């Protein structure tokens, strides 16, 4: 279902240690809706919220709202560090144009 790359898992483990939250996991949530579909957000969470699903990927606990379960079946979380900056990125190959805007192909 959700894949966390080796690079992202390593960075998340460092972050959890730095924040003294090694018992926490990563929560994925719908943060809005844009031209390319659902926009996702990430936050550290100690436990799942009521009604959340939970899985493990690459040694990281992941919590997610069951409302978006079907939309995140092939989601991949990676970490980039390049000349433009660094941070976690979310790739969803199933994303589609959600708003019907004229600039979508």
C-alpha positions as a LaTeX table, in Angstrom:
\begin{tabular}{lrrr}
\hline
Residue & $x$ (\AA) & $y$ (\AA) & $z$ (\AA) \\
\hline
Unk1 & 0.00 & 0.00 & 0.00 \\
Unk2 & 2.10 & 2.96 & 1.19 \\
Unk3 & 5.83 & 2.79 & 0.57 \\
Unk4 & 8.45 & 4.80 & 2.42 \\
Unk5 & 11.75 & 4.78 & 0.56 \\
Unk6 & 14.96 & 3.84 & 2.34 \\
Unk7 & 16.10 & 7.46 & 2.20 \\
Unk8 & 12.84 & 8.79 & 3.67 \\
Unk9 & 12.80 & 6.10 & 6.37 \\
Unk10 & 16.34 & 7.01 & 7.39 \\
Unk11 & 15.47 & 10.71 & 7.61 \\
Unk12 & 12.27 & 9.97 & 9.54 \\
Unk13 & 14.14 & 7.80 & 12.04 \\
Unk14 & 16.69 & 10.60 & 12.55 \\
Unk15 & 13.86 & 13.12 & 13.02 \\
Unk16 & 12.05 & 10.89 & 15.52 \\
Unk17 & 15.25 & 10.45 & 17.51 \\
Unk18 & 16.04 & 14.18 & 17.39 \\
Unk19 & 12.52 & 15.04 & 18.57 \\
Unk20 & 12.71 & 12.31 & 21.25 \\
Unk21 & 9.62 & 10.67 & 19.71 \\
Unk22 & 10.89 & 7.23 & 18.74 \\
Unk23 & 7.54 & 5.76 & 19.81 \\
Unk24 & 5.65 & 7.94 & 17.28 \\
Unk25 & 4.67 & 7.31 & 13.70 \\
Unk26 & 3.83 & 9.31 & 10.61 \\
Unk27 & 0.24 & 10.42 & 10.00 \\
Unk28 & $-0.91$ & 11.07 & 6.44 \\
Unk29 & $-3.99$ & 13.23 & 6.00 \\
Unk30 & $-5.91$ & 15.01 & 3.27 \\
Unk31 & $-4.78$ & 18.65 & 3.42 \\
Unk32 & $-6.97$ & 20.00 & 0.66 \\
Unk33 & $-7.98$ & 19.47 & $-2.93$ \\
Unk34 & $-6.25$ & 21.01 & $-5.90$ \\
Unk35 & $-5.93$ & 20.75 & $-9.64$ \\
Unk36 & $-4.10$ & 17.43 & $-9.42$ \\
Unk37 & $-6.48$ & 15.91 & $-6.87$ \\
Unk38 & $-6.03$ & 15.42 & $-3.15$ \\
Unk39 & $-3.16$ & 17.27 & $-1.50$ \\
Unk40 & $-1.62$ & 15.35 & 1.39 \\
Unk41 & $-0.04$ & 16.46 & 4.63 \\
Unk42 & 2.32 & 14.67 & 7.01 \\
Unk43 & 2.68 & 15.00 & 10.75 \\
Unk44 & 4.22 & 13.02 & 13.58 \\
Unk45 & 1.65 & 11.25 & 15.75 \\
Unk46 & 1.94 & 9.16 & 18.88 \\
Unk47 & $-0.97$ & 6.90 & 17.94 \\
Unk48 & $-3.70$ & 6.61 & 15.34 \\
Unk49 & $-6.80$ & 8.74 & 15.66 \\
Unk50 & $-10.20$ & 7.12 & 16.04 \\
Unk51 & $-11.09$ & 5.46 & 12.75 \\
Unk52 & $-7.54$ & 5.53 & 11.38 \\
Unk53 & $-5.84$ & 2.67 & 9.63 \\
Unk54 & $-2.29$ & 1.67 & 10.54 \\
Unk55 & 0.48 & $-0.04$ & 8.60 \\
Unk56 & 4.25 & $-0.33$ & 8.80 \\
Unk57 & 6.57 & 0.55 & 5.93 \\
Unk58 & 10.34 & 0.29 & 6.13 \\
Unk59 & 10.25 & 0.31 & 9.94 \\
Unk60 & 8.00 & 3.38 & 10.19 \\
Unk61 & 4.47 & 3.26 & 11.63 \\
Unk62 & 2.03 & 5.00 & 9.32 \\
Unk63 & $-1.42$ & 6.18 & 10.36 \\
Unk64 & $-4.01$ & 7.34 & 7.84 \\
Unk65 & $-7.63$ & 8.33 & 7.73 \\
Unk66 & $-9.77$ & 5.54 & 6.33 \\
Unk67 & $-11.51$ & 8.26 & 4.27 \\
Unk68 & $-8.47$ & 8.41 & 1.97 \\
Unk69 & $-7.55$ & 4.71 & 2.09 \\
Unk70 & $-8.58$ & 4.01 & $-1.51$ \\
Unk71 & $-6.71$ & 7.08 & $-2.76$ \\
Unk72 & $-3.35$ & 6.18 & $-1.19$ \\
Unk73 & $-3.00$ & 2.56 & $-2.27$ \\
Unk74 & 0.21 & 3.21 & $-4.21$ \\
Unk75 & 1.47 & 6.29 & $-2.39$ \\
Unk76 & 5.24 & 6.68 & $-2.06$ \\
Unk77 & 6.97 & 8.94 & 0.45 \\
Unk78 & 10.52 & 9.95 & $-0.40$ \\
Unk79 & 13.06 & 12.46 & 0.83 \\
Unk80 & 14.94 & 14.81 & $-1.46$ \\
Unk81 & 17.96 & 16.99 & $-0.84$ \\
Unk82 & 19.07 & 19.02 & $-3.84$ \\
Unk83 & 19.91 & 22.57 & $-4.93$ \\
Unk84 & 16.25 & 23.58 & $-4.54$ \\
Unk85 & 15.95 & 22.43 & $-0.92$ \\
Unk86 & 15.21 & 19.35 & 1.07 \\
Unk87 & 12.19 & 17.65 & 2.53 \\
Unk88 & 9.71 & 14.87 & 2.23 \\
Unk89 & 7.73 & 14.47 & $-0.96$ \\
Unk90 & 4.65 & 12.42 & $-1.65$ \\
Unk91 & 4.12 & 10.74 & $-5.00$ \\
Unk92 & 0.73 & 9.30 & $-5.84$ \\
Unk93 & 0.67 & 7.66 & $-9.28$ \\
Unk94 & $-3.13$ & 7.45 & $-9.05$ \\
Unk95 & $-3.59$ & 11.21 & $-8.73$ \\
Unk96 & $-5.90$ & 12.71 & $-11.29$ \\
Unk97 & $-7.16$ & 16.14 & $-12.16$ \\
Unk98 & $-9.77$ & 16.87 & $-9.58$ \\
Unk99 & $-11.08$ & 20.33 & $-10.34$ \\
Unk100 & $-11.60$ & 20.21 & $-14.08$ \\
Unk101 & $-9.25$ & 23.13 & $-14.67$ \\
Unk102 & $-8.37$ & 23.97 & $-18.25$ \\
Unk103 & $-4.62$ & 23.53 & $-17.73$ \\
Unk104 & $-4.84$ & 19.80 & $-17.01$ \\
Unk105 & $-3.84$ & 17.53 & $-19.83$ \\
\hline
\end{tabular}
